[in-house]
């Protein structure tokens, strides 16, 4: 039991240290086997692994709530700027 656990841990450490090289070797193998579909699927998987589907930072705002607040303030300033001349006319009853 002790030896088998030690062998497993050693193999796991090897895989963790050499993960990128092993993936590249597997992609090279699929490319050499002329399996284009499997090759490009593997490339897409490896290339997109670190990508996220959500933006982390926009305009200095970090996090979902802060980004929403930043956009709310930005759009409110645009709306006020566009309507600052129209508002007095509306108050006077002019269309």
Backbone as a ProteinNet text record, in pm:
[ID]
protein_1_A
[PRIMARY]
XXXXXXXXXXXXXXXXXXXXXXXXXXXXXXXXXXXXXXXXXXXXXXXXXXXXXXXXXXXXXXXXXXXXXXXXXXXXXXXXXXXXXXXXXXXXXXX
[TERTIARY]
82.8	0	86.8	191.5	279.2	351	401.8	473.9	382.2	262.6	171	126.5	108.4	71.9	186.6	309.4	426.2	442.4	420.4	430.6	323.8	201.7	93.2	126.1	173.8	206.4	319.2	416.2	525.9	473.6	385.9	328.4	242.8	168	85.3	171.1	279.8	371	430.9	467.6	522.4	420.2	295.5	190.7	166.2	163	141.3	255.3	378.9	495.6	502.5	458.8	475.2	342.8	241.6	107.9	106.6	167.2	164.4	240.2	353.2	431.1	354.8	289.6	211.4	94.2	29.4	-80.2	-29.2	85.9	143.8	181.1	235	269	143.7	35.7	-89.1	-144.6	-136.6	-182.4	-96.1	34.2	124.9	91.7	62.3	26.3	-102.4	-202.1	-327.6	-306.8	-216.7	-185.7	-114.5	-19.8	54.8	-32.9	-139.9	-231.6	-333.3	-319.6	-404.9	-551.3	-571.8	-706.8	-731.3	-764.9	-774.5	-881.3	-994.5	-1102.8	-1060.1	-998.6	-952.2	-841.5	-753	-644	-698.5	-788.2	-838.8	-928.4	-999.7	-1078.6	-987.3	-875.6	-778.1	-713.5	-680.2	-620.8	-718	-844.2	-945.6	-961.1	-962.9	-976.6	-859.2	-738.2	-619.2	-612.1	-643.3	-632.8	-736.6	-853.8	-961.8	-970.5	-879.6	-887.4	-872.9	-785.3	-761.2	-852	-926.5	-1015.2	-1141.1	-1194.4	-1318.9	-1429.2	-1550.4	-1662	-1709.2	-1652.9	-1691.2	-1570.3	-1592.7	-1486.4	-1467.8	-1344	-1315.4	-1306.5	-1262.8	-1241.9	-1277.6	-1353.3	-1386.8	-1371.5	-1289.9	-1273.9	-1233.2	-1157.1	-1112	-1209.1	-1328.3	-1426	-1403.9	-1396	-1371	-1490.8	-1538.5	-1651.3	-1782.1	-1874.4	-2003.4	-2079.3	-2093.2	-2171.2	-2103.7	-1972.6	-1901.5	-1907.1	-1899.8	-1910.4	-2050.5	-2153.7	-2291.7	-2309.1	-2254.9	-2265.1	-2190.8	-2074.8	-1998.1	-2076.2	-2139	-2218.8	-2342.4	-2404.4	-2522.5	-2486.6	-2377.7	-2333.7	-2298.5	-2229.2	-2188.6	-2310.8	-2406.4	-2525.3	-2613.1	-2616.7	-2692.5	-2632.3	-2499.7	-2434.4	-2463	-2462.5	-2495.4	-2638.8	-2730.4	-2871.3	-2891.3	-2830.1	-2843.1	-2785.6	-2670	-2607.8	-2697.9	-2757.9	-2843.8	-2973.5	-3021.8	-3151.7	-3143.7	-3024.8	-3016.8	-3073.9	-3071.4	-3129	-3275.6	-3314.1	-3452.6	-3543.7	-3493.4	-3575.1	-3640.6	-3567.9	-3635.2	-3744.6	-3724.8	-3826.7	-3951.8	-3932.4	-4046	-4122	-4047.6	-4112.9	-4193.8	-4152.9	-4227.5	-4343.4	-4356.3	-4466.6	-4435.4	-4310.6	-4273.8	-4227.2	-4275.6	-4232.5	-4092.9
-119.1	0	124.9	123.5	239	265.8	159.6	174.8	220.7	164.1	202	347.7	392.7	532.8	625.5	586.6	666.3	673.2	562.2	559.3	648.8	642	725.8	873.8	911.6	1052.1	1100.4	1014.8	1051.4	1072.6	986.2	1000.3	1126.6	1156.8	1277.1	1402.9	1406.5	1521.7	1538.3	1427.6	1433.8	1494	1449.2	1500.4	1649.6	1693.4	1834.8	1921.1	1874.4	1951.5	1959.4	1855.3	1845.8	1853.2	1912.4	1913.5	1978.4	2095.6	2164.6	2085.9	2030.1	1952.4	1828	1761.7	1641.8	1675.7	1791.4	1833.5	1863.5	1932.1	1963.1	1834.8	1738.4	1609.9	1538.8	1544.1	1480.7	1549.7	1683.5	1755.6	1722.9	1713.3	1676.7	1536.8	1445.9	1310	1308.8	1386.6	1389.7	1458.1	1556.5	1621.4	1524.1	1447.9	1351.9	1238.2	1208.1	1102.3	1151.6	1272.6	1334.2	1334.1	1356.3	1368.8	1517	1590.1	1735.8	1781.7	1713.8	1754.1	1743.2	1631.8	1612.2	1711.7	1738.9	1833.9	1972.6	2025.6	2161.4	2170.3	2064.3	2062.8	2071.6	2000	2005.9	2142.7	2204	2337.4	2437.2	2430.1	2520.8	2502.7	2379.7	2351.3	2406.7	2383.6	2430.1	2582.6	2643.5	2788.8	2862.1	2803.1	2870.7	2831.5	2748.8	2700.6	2814.2	2909.3	3017.9	3137.4	3136.3	3247.5	3238.1	3353.2	3356.1	3412.7	3380.7	3431.1	3566.8	3613.4	3742	3832.6	3960.1	4058.6	4088.1	4097	4122	4269.3	4351.6	4492.4	4575.4	4682.9	4776.8	4916.1	4996.8	5135.7	5153.1	5063.1	5072.4	5010.2	4972.7	4909.3	4758.4	4698.4	4554.4	4489.7	4380.3	4308.7	4346.4	4253.9	4270.3	4394.6	4413.1	4526	4658.8	4666.6	4791.1	4826.2	4725.7	4750.2	4800.2	4741.4	4787.3	4931.4	4962.8	5100.1	5198.2	5157.8	5244.2	5273.8	5171.3	5193	5276.6	5254.1	5332.8	5480.8	5511.6	5651.1	5710.6	5632.4	5680.2	5712	5620.2	5641.9	5753.6	5767.3	5876.8	6011.8	6022.5	6148	6178.6	6077.1	6098.2	6146.3	6081	6117.9	6262.1	6298.4	6435.1	6534.7	6504.2	6595.2	6614.9	6506	6515.9	6589.8	6580.3	6637.6	6768.4	6820.2	6943.1	7061.7	7057.9	7166.5	7140.3	7013	6979.7	6994.8	6975.3	6979.3	7115.6	7227.9	7358.8	7383.1	7336.2	7352.8	7272.5	7152.6	7069.7	7134.1	7196.6	7261.2	7381.7	7446.6	7562.3	7518.8	7389.2	7338.8	7333.8	7352.2	7344.4	7203.8	7145.7	7010.4	7006.4
0	0	0	84.7	95.7	-36.8	-101.3	-227.4	-339.8	-345.6	-452.8	-437.6	-315.9	-292.4	-333.3	-300.2	-336.2	-488	-556.1	-702.6	-763.9	-710.7	-761.6	-742.8	-623.7	-597.2	-688.7	-713.9	-802.8	-945.2	-991.5	-1125.1	-1133.8	-1028.7	-1027	-1032.6	-956.9	-960.6	-1099.8	-1163.3	-1298.8	-1394.9	-1384.8	-1474	-1451.8	-1326.5	-1297.1	-1350.1	-1333	-1379	-1530.8	-1598.4	-1743.6	-1819	-1758.2	-1817.5	-1956	-1970.9	-2099.7	-2206.9	-2169.3	-2266.6	-2309.2	-2214.5	-2247.5	-2338.3	-2314.4	-2401.5	-2541.9	-2549.9	-2680.7	-2755	-2683.1	-2745.4	-2796.5	-2719.7	-2763.6	-2888.1	-2892.2	-3011.6	-3132.6	-3111.4	-3220.3	-3271.7	-3182	-3220.6	-3303.5	-3261.8	-3338.4	-3473.1	-3480.3	-3608.5	-3701.9	-3646.6	-3728.6	-3778	-3706.3	-3748.1	-3850.1	-3896.2	-3996.8	-3951.9	-3824.5	-3770	-3742.9	-3849.2	-3841.5	-3742.5	-3740.4	-3651.6	-3504.8	-3471	-3333.6	-3299	-3394.8	-3372.5	-3340.9	-3424.9	-3404.1	-3282	-3249.9	-3127.7	-3005.7	-3009.1	-2901.4	-2889.3	-3002.9	-3001.7	-2941.2	-2979.5	-2925.7	-2775.4	-2730.8	-2587.8	-2508.7	-2556.8	-2485.9	-2489.1	-2601.8	-2615.7	-2530.8	-2512.4	-2440.1	-2293.4	-2246.9	-2109.7	-2008.7	-2035.7	-1940.5	-1965.4	-2073.5	-2103.8	-2018.3	-1983.4	-1907.3	-1995	-1961.6	-2040.4	-1991.3	-1882.4	-1825.8	-1814.8	-1837.9	-1824.2	-1676.6	-1632.1	-1491.1	-1458.1	-1555	-1527.7	-1650.2	-1627.8	-1733.7	-1676	-1740.4	-1699.2	-1554.2	-1500.7	-1362.3	-1262.9	-1306.1	-1217.3	-1219.5	-1102.5	-1090.1	-1021.7	-1076.8	-1017.9	-1085.6	-1076.8	-1147	-1102.3	-972.4	-920.9	-953.3	-938.2	-967.4	-1115.8	-1202.3	-1346.4	-1380.2	-1319.9	-1343	-1296.7	-1180	-1129.4	-1218.8	-1270.1	-1358.6	-1485.5	-1545	-1666	-1636.2	-1522.6	-1484.7	-1474.7	-1406.7	-1394.1	-1529.7	-1612.8	-1745.6	-1832.1	-1835.5	-1917.8	-1862.7	-1731.4	-1670.7	-1708.2	-1707.2	-1748.4	-1894.1	-1980.7	-2122	-2135.7	-2064.4	-2072.9	-2025.2	-1914	-1861.8	-1960.2	-2018.7	-2114.8	-2236.4	-2286.9	-2405.5	-2376.5	-2253.8	-2221.7	-2144	-2117.2	-2039	-2114.9	-2248.8	-2327.7	-2358	-2366	-2398.7	-2277.8	-2156.4	-2036.1	-2012.6	-2025.6	-2006.8	-2109.5	-2232.5	-2334	-2300.7	-2247.1	-2209	-2092	-1999.7	-1886.1	-1931	-2038.5	-2091.4	-2179.1	-2202.9	-2282.8	-2430.3	-2466.9	-2608.5	-2641	-2750.7	-2787.3	-2842.5
[MASK]
+++++++++++++++++++++++++++++++++++++++++++++++++++++++++++++++++++++++++++++++++++++++++++++++

